[in-house]
Amino acid sequence: MKREILGRLMGWAFLFLFGAIIWEGSSFSRMAQAEEVKKSFKIGLAVLKDNQDYYNARTAFINFFEKESGIIYEFKTLDANGDMEAYKKGLEEFVNAGKVDLIFVTGTRSAGPAAEIIKEIPIVFTAVAFPEKSGLVKDLEHPGGNITGTHCTVPAYPQVKAIMKVIPNVKTIGIVYTEGEPNAEFQTQDFKKAAEQLGLKVLTATVTKECKTNAEVAEATNKLVGKVDVLVAHQDTSISRYGKGMIDVAIANNIPTYVTLGQLLSEGAMFSLGIDFAALGTLSGEQALKILKQNIKPGDIPIETDNNYSLTINISAAKKIGVVIPVQVLKSASKLVK
């Protein structure tokens, strides 16, 4: 009798142990499957209005993921070509139909609507000049919410100093910018303060956010001709795309042009103190990876930037308008465009 009871107990113990092993095995299998799923992500690339610098940043962001091992990704692209309503609708589709795991945006005008519409999915931005002032984040060290990214601000004071260095006789600076664009407004305000500190005067001319042609920028620029010693273009969505209108007017009237957007140097701008947007895109890629692979909350990732400002001088542009740049300035430049 005792042997029979002992045999039954041993049988039950075996069945319990066998069942536990099966349960553990299936549990491990489920965990492995879940872990495998977490290695595959959909990333939305949201573009309101593109330009070369935004393109460079986005390409570097994509290249970062292509070089990263141990992660499967799929990029979904929204390009609204400047149409705000289409852009907002596309963002909603990212959330509802696209089921993306993260959204990457370029520029202040792209980041603003994304932050307003999307509250749960992580957002990583780049090429935003003033993320704190524009209301995207609480502060640079602790962004808060579901958003983080990289900013492209070159402080105004060193920019004005660079202008004075390249054009020693400058007295009045002319700025053409997009009225109503927070990014452009903040930069212009800071530029005015820095210029005032250094004893210079600033005049401005504006285009609207609906600007879609070089001619509109040229028309605004013409209002400053004969009144300024140098023309300035900031990191501004409209001017970055149609800045050639400003540059053409400047060349026609022998006015030097300073830009913070390196892409405009190829259009004939004379010099630039700027940021490497590809470096910003790579930094944003690193932030996105922390969110996706390490489950770090976006709001806990500090806003970053690339502090390696570079002075680039377009010698051909200077010669075309008869400007002689001091030899010491040429020697100190990071890059000379001939």
C-alpha positions in Angstrom: 0.0 0.0 0.0 2.8 2.4 0.9 4.6 1.5 -2.2 1.5 2.2 -4.2 1.0 5.6 -2.6 4.7 6.4 -3.0 4.4 5.5 -6.7 1.5 7.7 -7.2 3.2 10.6 -5.5 6.3 10.1 -7.7 4.1 10.0 -10.8 2.4 13.2 -9.8 5.7 14.9 -9.1 7.0 13.8 -12.5 3.9 15.1 -14.3 4.2 18.4 -12.3 7.9 18.7 -13.2 7.3 17.8 -16.8 4.5 20.3 -17.1 6.6 23.0 -15.5 9.4 22.4 -18.0 6.9 22.6 -20.8 5.4 25.9 -19.4 8.9 27.3 -18.9 9.8 26.3 -22.4 6.8 28.0 -23.9 7.3 31.0 -21.6 10.9 31.3 -22.8 9.7 30.9 -26.4 7.2 33.8 -25.9 9.9 35.9 -24.3 12.2 35.2 -27.2 9.5 36.1 -29.7 8.7 39.3 -27.9 12.4 40.2 -27.8 12.6 39.4 -31.5 9.7 41.7 -32.2 11.3 44.5 -30.3 14.3 44.4 -32.7 12.0 45.3 -35.6 10.8 48.9 -35.8 8.9 51.2 -38.1 10.3 54.8 -38.3 8.4 57.6 -39.8 10.4 60.3 -41.6 8.2 63.5 -41.6 9.1 66.3 -44.0 7.0 69.5 -44.2 9.2 71.5 -46.5 12.6 70.2 -47.5 16.0 71.8 -48.1 19.6 70.6 -48.6 20.6 70.9 -44.9 17.5 69.0 -43.8 18.2 66.4 -46.5 21.8 66.0 -45.3 20.6 65.5 -41.7 17.9 63.0 -42.7 20.4 61.0 -44.9 22.9 60.8 -42.0 20.1 59.7 -39.7 19.2 56.9 -42.1 22.8 56.0 -42.7 23.3 55.6 -38.9 20.6 52.9 -38.8 22.0 51.2 -41.9 25.3 50.8 -40.1 23.7 49.6 -36.9 23.7 45.8 -36.4 21.1 43.8 -34.4 18.1 46.0 -35.4 15.6 45.6 -38.2 14.0 48.8 -39.4 11.5 50.1 -42.0 11.4 53.7 -42.9 8.1 55.3 -43.9 8.3 58.8 -45.6 5.9 61.7 -45.4 6.8 64.6 -47.8 4.1 67.3 -47.7 6.1 69.7 -50.1 5.1 72.7 -47.9 1.4 71.8 -47.6 0.6 72.1 -43.8 -2.8 70.3 -44.0 -1.3 67.4 -46.0 1.5 67.3 -43.4 -0.8 67.1 -40.4 -2.9 64.4 -42.1 0.2 62.4 -42.9 1.3 62.6 -39.2 -2.1 61.2 -38.2 -1.8 58.4 -40.7 1.6 57.6 -39.2 -0.1 57.0 -35.9 -3.3 55.3 -37.0 -2.5 53.3 -40.2 1.3 53.3 -40.2 1.7 52.2 -36.6 5.2 53.7 -36.5 7.4 53.2 -33.4 9.2 56.6 -33.7 8.9 59.8 -35.8 11.9 61.8 -37.1 11.3 65.4 -38.1 13.5 68.2 -39.5 13.1 71.9 -38.7 11.0 73.9 -36.3 8.0 74.1 -38.7 7.9 70.3 -39.0 8.5 69.6 -35.3 5.8 72.0 -34.0 2.8 70.2 -35.6 4.3 66.8 -34.7 4.5 67.7 -31.0 0.9 69.0 -31.1 -0.6 66.0 -32.8 1.4 63.1 -31.5 1.4 62.6 -27.7 2.4 58.9 -27.3 4.8 57.9 -30.0 8.4 59.1 -29.5 9.5 62.1 -31.6 13.1 62.9 -32.4 13.8 66.2 -34.2 16.9 67.8 -35.8 17.8 71.2 -37.2 15.6 73.1 -34.8 17.3 76.4 -33.8 15.5 77.1 -30.5 13.6 74.1 -29.2 13.1 75.6 -25.8 11.9 79.1 -26.9 9.6 77.6 -29.6 7.9 75.5 -26.9 8.9 72.1 -28.1 10.7 71.1 -24.9 10.7 72.2 -21.2 14.4 72.7 -21.1 17.5 71.4 -23.0 18.6 69.0 -20.3 15.2 67.5 -19.5 13.0 67.9 -22.6 10.0 66.1 -21.0 7.2 64.4 -22.7 7.7 62.2 -25.8 10.2 64.4 -27.6 13.9 65.0 -27.8 16.4 65.9 -30.6 19.3 68.1 -31.7 19.4 71.8 -32.2 21.3 73.8 -34.9 21.9 77.1 -33.1 25.1 78.9 -33.7 25.1 81.7 -31.0 24.5 85.1 -32.5 27.5 86.8 -30.9 30.2 84.7 -32.7 28.2 85.1 -35.9 28.4 88.9 -35.7 32.0 88.7 -34.8 32.7 86.5 -37.8 31.0 89.1 -40.0 33.1 91.9 -38.6 36.2 89.7 -39.1 35.5 89.1 -42.8 34.1 92.6 -43.5 36.1 95.0 -41.2 34.2 98.1 -42.4 30.7 96.8 -41.7 28.3 99.2 -40.1 24.8 98.0 -41.0 23.6 94.4 -41.3 20.5 93.5 -43.4 18.5 90.4 -42.5 15.9 88.8 -44.8 13.7 86.3 -42.9 10.3 84.6 -42.7 7.9 86.6 -40.7 5.9 84.4 -38.2 8.3 81.5 -38.2 9.5 81.1 -34.6 12.9 79.8 -35.7 13.6 82.9 -37.8 12.1 85.3 -35.4 14.2 84.1 -32.5 17.4 84.2 -34.5 16.7 87.7 -35.8 16.0 89.0 -32.2 19.3 87.4 -30.9 21.2 88.8 -33.9 19.9 92.3 -33.2 21.0 92.1 -29.6 24.5 90.8 -30.5 24.9 93.5 -33.2 23.9 96.2 -30.8 26.4 95.0 -28.2 29.1 95.3 -30.9 28.0 98.7 -32.1 26.3 97.7 -35.4 22.9 98.5 -36.8 20.4 95.9 -38.1 17.7 96.4 -40.7 15.2 93.7 -41.7 12.9 92.7 -44.6 10.5 89.8 -44.5 8.7 87.2 -46.6 5.6 85.3 -45.5 5.4 81.6 -44.5 3.6 81.0 -47.8 6.7 82.1 -49.7 7.3 79.7 -52.6 9.6 81.5 -55.1 13.0 83.1 -55.4 11.2 86.2 -56.7 9.4 86.8 -53.4 12.7 86.7 -51.5 14.3 89.0 -54.1 11.5 91.5 -53.7 12.1 91.6 -50.0 15.9 91.9 -50.4 15.5 94.8 -52.8 14.1 96.9 -49.9 17.5 96.7 -48.2 19.7 97.6 -51.2 21.6 100.8 -50.6 21.0 100.7 -46.9 23.2 97.8 -45.7 26.8 96.6 -45.9 26.1 92.9 -45.7 23.0 90.7 -46.2 22.3 87.8 -43.8 20.2 84.6 -44.2 19.5 82.5 -41.1 18.4 78.9 -40.7 15.0 79.7 -42.0 12.7 77.3 -43.9 11.7 79.7 -46.7 15.0 81.5 -47.1 16.9 78.2 -47.1 14.9 77.0 -50.0 14.6 80.3 -52.0 17.6 82.1 -50.7 19.0 82.4 -54.2 16.6 85.3 -54.7 18.5 87.2 -52.0 21.9 86.2 -53.3 21.1 87.2 -56.9 20.1 90.7 -55.7 23.2 90.9 -53.5 25.5 90.0 -56.4 23.8 92.5 -58.7 24.4 95.2 -56.2 27.9 94.1 -55.0 26.7 93.3 -51.4 28.4 90.5 -49.4 26.2 87.7 -48.2 26.6 85.9 -44.9 24.6 82.7 -44.3 24.3 80.1 -41.6 23.1 77.5 -44.1 26.1 76.1 -45.9 23.9 75.0 -48.8 23.6 78.6 -49.9 27.3 78.9 -50.5 26.8 76.8 -53.7 24.2 79.4 -54.7 26.8 82.2 -54.5 26.7 83.3 -50.9 30.1 84.7 -49.8 30.7 83.2 -46.3 29.2 81.1 -43.5 29.7 80.2 -39.9 27.7 77.1 -39.6 27.0 73.7 -38.2 27.4 70.3 -39.9 23.9 69.1 -40.4 25.0 65.6 -41.2 26.6 65.5 -37.7 23.3 66.5 -36.2 21.5 63.7 -38.1 23.9 61.2 -36.7 23.4 62.5 -33.1 19.7 62.2 -33.6 20.1 58.6 -34.8 22.0 57.8 -31.6 19.1 59.3 -29.6 16.5 57.3 -31.6 18.4 54.1 -30.9 18.4 54.7 -27.2 14.7 55.1 -27.3 14.0 52.0 -29.5 16.6 49.5 -28.1 17.1 50.7 -24.5 13.6 51.9 -23.9 14.8 55.2 -22.6 12.1 57.9 -22.5 12.6 60.7 -25.0 11.9 63.3 -22.3 14.9 62.0 -20.3 17.4 62.4 -23.2 19.0 65.8 -23.3 18.9 68.0 -26.4 22.3 67.8 -28.2 24.2 69.8 -30.8 27.4 69.8 -32.7 29.7 72.6 -31.4 32.2 72.4 -34.2 31.3 75.6 -36.0 33.1 76.1 -39.3 34.0 79.3 -41.1 33.6 78.8 -44.9 34.5 81.5 -47.4 33.5 81.4 -51.0 36.5 83.1 -52.7 34.8 83.2 -56.1 31.7 85.0 -54.7 34.0 87.5 -53.1 35.9 88.2 -56.3 32.6 88.5 -58.3 31.5 91.5 -56.2 35.0 93.0 -55.7 35.4 92.2 -51.9 39.0 91.7 -50.7 39.1 89.5 -47.6 42.0 90.0 -45.2 44.7 87.3 -45.7 44.7 86.4 -42.0 41.0 85.7 -42.2 41.5 83.4 -45.2 44.2 81.5 -43.3 41.9 81.0 -40.3 39.0 79.8 -42.4 37.9 76.1 -42.0 37.2 75.8 -45.7 37.8 77.9 -48.8 35.4 77.5 -51.8 37.1 78.5 -55.1 
